[in-house]
């Protein structure tokens, strides 16, 4: 009897396991057929880390290990260009200004395996040409030259780069030199995408002037000493972004490689008014010099294609923004405007990135009461835009004007009213 009971129990457990296993299979199959995940077609990438970002709003549309610290390699040179251009702007220095070429910047003095612009003793070169040498052949010599034109030392220029990264709120991003050859330079795909977003907003002309230029010839006759003008021995180098010619709208930005990071790329493209930024990092170095760059370009292409397939840019009508209460002021109400996140100026229109299946846009406003004195631009609330898929945009509402403090008796009366209001809460 005991033996039969054991057999029955084994049979029941076997049957239960089989039913559970079959249920999981059918449940998985049903989920696949119904495509319950709206982003089930998101690309599977070779890279260790990647981000796709909407350049207008900063919304991250795709992320894979996006917070993983990885050496940027020659993506570093974008920060080098940015810091140099901001410094030149402060000094009122045109990009046609002839640059100094100290011995540390000559090609013959760069570390082994460096990518080069081929700077040499006695050459004459402008800042503009150095930026081209950074953007296209990714010259480590150009990076050193740029750095030493704006700082006495490489370490000093790296400090400027780190100050800028901190100013932009990049917590992981850190640099020890301007070319990217050091594995001690560090960033994440998400932070670098955010930096690229700022870079494009501040230097939109760089995309056409530097990053989408397909070929770079250097040195030319005007760059070399008089004795070499009839035979300057120019090198012809092509842009390392492989899909620059084959993907509609791609106009930058930069590639990078060192053994410690693998193959990296920061891409941007614009189609029908929508600009995306794709950052791909950590395509394995073991893939080699032939397959690595191709896998890197393929990952970038897949991200951009997926983004344009699944998302759309909308320029919504902004709802009427009510005034908010002001306590202890000469005015009792403050007019509110939408704040531009980069310039802090008021804006009357903006765009949002929405899922193509997300439905109609909806709005919420959260207003804060203010206490005088109120400064123009003081944050007084938020406006939130969302659709059926969730929140799309969350931006500040700020005071449109300065509001001075009211008279003594008004301030006293409002202080009493606020006391009882807080007591009630």
Residue pairs with C-beta under 8 A, 6 or more apart in sequence:
31 37
32 40
38 355
38 357
38 389
39 310
41 306
41 309
41 310
42 62
42 306
43 62
43 299
43 302
43 303
43 305
43 306
45 64
45 280
45 299
45 302
45 303
46 283
46 284
46 287
46 295
46 296
46 298
46 299
47 64
47 262
47 263
47 280
47 281
47 282
47 283
47 295
47 296
47 299
48 64
48 65
48 68
48 70
48 262
48 281
48 282
48 283
48 284
49 64
49 65
49 66
49 68
49 70
49 188
49 189
49 280
49 281
49 282
50 62
50 63
50 64
50 65
50 66
50 189
50 278
50 279
50 280
50 281
50 299
50 303
51 60
51 62
51 63
51 64
51 66
51 189
51 190
51 192
51 193
51 277
51 278
51 279
52 60
52 61
52 62
52 63
52 276
52 277
52 278
52 303
52 304
52 306
52 307
53 59
53 60
53 61
53 193
53 194
53 196
53 197
53 276
53 277
53 278
53 279
54 61
54 274
54 275
54 276
54 277
54 311
54 313
54 353
55 197
55 200
55 268
55 275
55 276
55 277
56 274
56 275
56 313
56 350
56 351
56 352
56 353
57 350
57 351
57 352
57 353
57 392
57 393
58 194
58 197
58 341
59 353
59 392
59 393
60 66
60 190
60 193
61 276
61 307
61 310
61 311
61 353
62 303
62 306
62 307
63 189
63 190
64 189
65 189
66 188
66 189
66 190
67 172
67 188
67 190
68 188
68 189
68 281
68 282
69 172
69 186
69 187
69 188
70 186
70 187
70 188
70 189
70 261
70 264
70 281
70 282
71 180
71 182
71 183
71 184
71 185
71 186
71 187
71 258
71 260
71 261
72 180
72 185
72 186
72 187
72 192
72 256
72 261
72 264
72 281
73 180
73 181
73 185
73 256
73 257
73 258
73 261
73 264
74 115
74 138
74 179
74 180
74 254
74 255
74 256
74 257
74 264
75 180
75 187
75 192
75 254
75 255
75 256
75 264
75 265
75 266
76 143
76 175
76 177
76 178
76 179
76 180
76 185
76 256
77 134
77 135
77 138
77 143
77 178
77 179
77 180
77 254
77 256
78 195
78 196
78 199
78 253
78 254
78 266
79 161
79 164
79 165
79 175
79 178
79 195
80 134
80 143
80 146
80 147
80 157
80 161
80 178
80 179
81 131
81 134
81 135
81 146
81 203
81 206
81 210
82 164
82 195
82 199
82 202
82 203
83 150
83 157
83 160
83 161
83 164
84 127
84 131
84 146
84 147
84 149
84 150
85 131
85 203
85 206
86 164
86 202
87 93
87 150
87 160
88 94
88 95
88 97
88 127
88 150
93 127
94 127
95 126
95 127
95 128
95 131
96 126
96 127
96 128
97 126
97 127
98 124
98 125
98 126
99 125
99 126
99 127
99 129
99 130
99 145
99 146
99 149
100 145
100 148
100 149
101 119
101 121
101 123
101 125
101 145
102 145
102 148
103 109
103 121
104 144
104 148
104 154
105 119
105 141
105 142
105 144
105 145
105 148
106 119
106 120
106 121
106 141
107 114
107 116
107 117
107 118
107 119
107 120
107 139
107 141
108 120
109 141
110 116
110 140
110 141
110 144
111 140
111 181
114 140
114 141
114 179
114 181
115 137
115 138
115 139
115 140
116 137
116 139
116 140
116 141
117 130
117 133
117 134
117 137
117 139
117 141
117 142
117 216
117 218
118 139
118 141
118 218
118 219
118 235
119 125
119 133
119 139
119 141
119 142
119 145
120 219
122 224
122 225
123 219
123 223
123 224
123 225
124 222
124 223
124 224
125 145
125 219
125 223
127 146
127 149
128 209
129 218
129 223
130 142
130 145
130 146
130 149
131 142
131 146
131 206
131 209
131 210
132 210
132 213
132 216
133 139
133 141
133 142
133 216
133 218
134 142
134 143
134 146
134 210
135 206
135 210
135 211
135 213
135 239
135 254
136 210
136 213
136 215
136 216
136 237
136 238
136 239
136 240
137 216
137 218
137 235
137 237
138 240
138 254
138 255
138 256
140 179
140 180
140 181
143 177
143 178
143 179
143 180
144 154
144 178
144 179
146 178
147 154
147 157
147 158
147 177
147 178
148 154
148 157
150 157
150 160
151 157
151 159
151 160
154 177
154 178
155 176
157 178
158 175
158 176
158 177
158 178
161 175
161 178
162 174
162 175
165 173
165 174
165 175
165 195
168 194
168 195
168 198
169 194
170 187
170 191
170 194
170 195
171 191
172 186
172 187
172 188
172 191
173 186
173 187
173 188
173 191
173 192
173 195
174 184
174 185
174 186
174 187
175 185
176 182
176 184
176 185
177 185
180 256
180 258
181 258
183 258
183 260
183 261
187 195
189 279
189 280
189 281
190 279
192 266
192 279
192 281
193 266
193 277
193 278
193 279
196 253
196 266
196 268
196 277
196 279
197 277
198 342
199 206
199 253
200 206
200 207
200 252
200 268
200 275
200 277
201 342
206 252
207 251
207 252
207 253
207 268
208 251
210 252
211 241
211 251
211 252
211 253
211 254
212 239
212 244
212 250
212 251
212 252
213 239
214 238
214 239
214 244
214 245
215 236
215 237
215 238
215 239
216 236
216 237
216 238
216 239
217 234
217 235
217 236
217 237
218 234
218 235
218 237
219 232
219 233
219 234
219 235
220 232
220 234
221 229
221 230
221 232
223 232
224 232
240 255
240 293
241 250
241 252
241 253
241 254
241 255
241 265
241 267
241 297
242 293
242 294
242 296
242 297
243 250
243 267
243 297
243 300
243 301
244 250
244 251
247 269
247 301
247 304
248 269
248 271
249 269
249 270
249 271
250 267
250 268
250 269
250 304
251 268
251 269
251 270
252 266
252 267
252 268
253 266
253 267
253 268
254 265
254 266
255 263
255 264
255 265
255 266
255 293
255 296
256 263
256 264
256 265
257 263
257 264
257 285
257 292
257 293
259 285
261 281
261 282
261 285
262 281
262 282
262 283
262 284
262 285
262 287
262 292
263 282
263 283
263 284
263 285
263 287
263 292
263 293
263 295
263 296
264 279
264 280
264 281
264 282
264 283
264 296
265 278
265 279
265 280
265 296
265 297
265 299
265 300
266 277
266 278
266 279
266 280
267 277
267 278
267 279
267 280
267 300
267 303
267 304
268 275
268 276
268 277
268 278
269 275
269 276
269 278
269 304
270 276
271 308
272 313
273 313
273 351
274 308
274 311
274 312
274 313
274 353
276 303
276 304
276 307
276 308
278 300
278 303
278 304
278 307
280 296
280 299
280 300
280 303
283 292
283 295
283 296
283 299
284 292
285 292
287 295
309 356
310 355
310 356
311 353
311 354
311 355
311 356
312 353
312 354
312 356
313 351
313 352
313 353
313 354
314 351
314 352
314 353
314 354
314 361
315 349
315 350
315 351
316 350
316 352
316 361
316 385
318 338
318 348
318 349
318 350
318 383
319 363
319 365
321 335
321 336
321 337
321 338
321 365
321 383
321 397
322 336
322 365
322 367
323 333
323 334
323 335
323 336
324 333
324 334
324 336
324 367
324 368
324 369
324 370
324 380
324 381
325 332
325 333
325 369
325 370
326 332
326 333
326 334
326 369
326 370
326 371
326 372
326 374
326 403
327 369
327 370
327 371
327 372
327 414
327 417
327 418
328 371
328 372
328 405
328 406
328 410
328 411
328 414
328 415
329 370
329 371
329 372
329 373
329 374
329 403
329 404
329 405
329 406
330 372
330 403
330 404
330 405
330 406
331 403
334 370
334 374
334 380
334 399
334 400
334 401
334 403
335 399
335 400
335 401
336 367
336 380
336 381
336 397
336 398
336 399
336 400
337 346
337 347
337 348
337 397
337 398
337 400
338 346
338 347
338 348
338 350
338 383
338 395
338 396
338 397
338 398
339 345
339 346
339 347
339 377
339 379
339 395
339 396
339 397
339 398
340 346
340 347
341 395
341 396
344 377
344 398
346 398
346 400
350 393
350 395
352 361
352 385
352 392
352 393
353 392
354 361
354 387
354 389
354 392
355 387
355 389
357 389
358 387
358 388
358 389
358 392
359 387
359 388
359 389
360 387
361 385
361 386
361 387
361 392
362 385
362 386
362 387
363 383
363 384
363 385
363 386
364 383
364 384
364 386
365 381
365 382
365 383
365 384
365 397
366 381
366 382
366 384
367 380
367 381
367 397
368 379
368 380
368 381
370 378
370 380
370 399
370 403
371 418
372 403
372 404
372 405
372 406
373 402
373 403
373 404
373 405
374 399
374 401
374 402
374 403
375 399
375 402
376 398
376 399
376 400
376 401
376 402
377 398
377 399
378 398
378 399
379 396
379 397
379 398
380 397
380 398
380 399
381 396
381 397
382 394
382 395
382 396
382 397
383 393
383 394
383 395
383 397
384 391
384 393
384 394
385 391
385 392
385 393
385 394
386 392
405 411
406 414
